[in-house]
Amino acid sequence: MQNYEEDFPLLNKLHYLDNAATSLKPVQVVSAMDDYYLNYAANIHRGVYRISEQATDRYERVREKVAEMFCGNPNGVIFTNNTTESINQLALALSRTVLKKGDTILLTEMEHHSNIVPWLMLKQWNGIRVEYVKLNGKGLDYDDFRDKVANVKPKVVSFVHASNVLGTINNAGEIVKMCKDEGITTLMDCAQSAPHERVDMGRLGVDYIAFSSHKMLGPTGVGVLMGNEENIKALPPFFGGGSMIKRVEKQSFEPAEIPQRFEAGTPNIGGVIGFGAALNYLEAVGFERIMKVERELLEYALSCAQDRDYITVYSNKNVKDAVGIFAFNIKGAHPHDVSAILDENNVCIRAGHHCAQPLHESLGVPFTARASFYFYNTKEDVDALFNGLDRVNEVFSG
Ligand SMILES: Cc1ncc(COP(=O)(O)O)c(C=O)c1O
């Protein structure tokens, strides 16, 4: 197995198992950002001098890279701050175009709050209705999905591609197909899938996707909202100001062409350039390898859990349908205590509701502990996790 410690110095100090919250960043990403800030830190799209042209070129090349990796068109790639902002902006844009009072948005009970609250805001402000597809013991209830698509007649279906608690990868092809047949707009939250697999927007035919750089080796403060050119063209600008206009008069303005019309003000130039380096790194590792390693670790974690009756597992046990997420509880211990004790052994996990309270309601527990794996993790990390959990059990079973 390749040794990643040189590229990710934190791996020398920690068993980092909170990758679903944010991934570690390799030195290549930090160096690309250093290079921008130290050697060509000019603003983009404006300067008629070499370092500004260099910065513009590097920034736009990342847009092209994103388009290539997600099988879309660069004109359909909008840089935002994160997945949350991407979803909020799309929700607001749709509320000013296709959505009217009384229209329904269909979500699923598996969503992260980022794909719930923006729509609940439209419910408060615009009288939009919000409905949810149920879960069954295995994941999404596809019969309920079909039934709601046919009978609730939603205008928009917004669904998570991979769950940040269960790890389950939803059947995006089937969902998009059933929505397309009814002319429903689709948004797929790829925050937890884009770091692990190649999401082919073109093949799926989904209208919009959203994801964050920081969960896929890139810096914080960079996200993407992406759609095909036609869908992106149909959206009104999100914010007004510099960079997003063709012409401004005292009483009117003409917006720039896409995608510039959606990127008002100076963007996170260094961050986008760092994100480009992250995408290059991911491609060099290869998505097949990424998925293989994390599924092996998940399988190993599940087998370790089987030998311990004090652990209840909530995440997907069918590793073929999941990303590397292991959500669990320890008998008698609050997940915050579990996490604090693991931290003493340099094991980092997440504890709480993971911004998915409706999902936890469906699971029948208010919170869980969550270990999430990425390609640079090893069996030793999983062993450290379970050694720590044995210690937690000793403390709380006494
Ligand atoms: C499924 C899912 N959607 C959306 C988000 C929000 O991502 P961000 O905080 O980068 O906006 C997360 C973050 O954990 C997530 O797991």
The ligand as an ORCA input file, in Angstrom:
! r2SCAN-3c Opt
* xyz 0 1
  C     -24.488     15.182      2.469
  C     -23.987     16.555      2.802
  N     -24.539     17.614      2.203
  C     -24.124     18.856      2.440
  C     -23.109     19.101      3.331
  C     -22.685     20.502      3.589
  O     -21.388     20.717      3.139
  P     -20.691     22.108      3.439
  O     -20.632     22.237      4.929
  O     -19.350     21.974      2.811
  O     -21.524     23.156      2.833
  C     -22.512     18.035      3.993
  C     -21.451     18.257      4.990
  O     -21.127     17.442      5.791
  C     -22.961     16.732      3.730
  O     -22.424     15.666      4.327
*
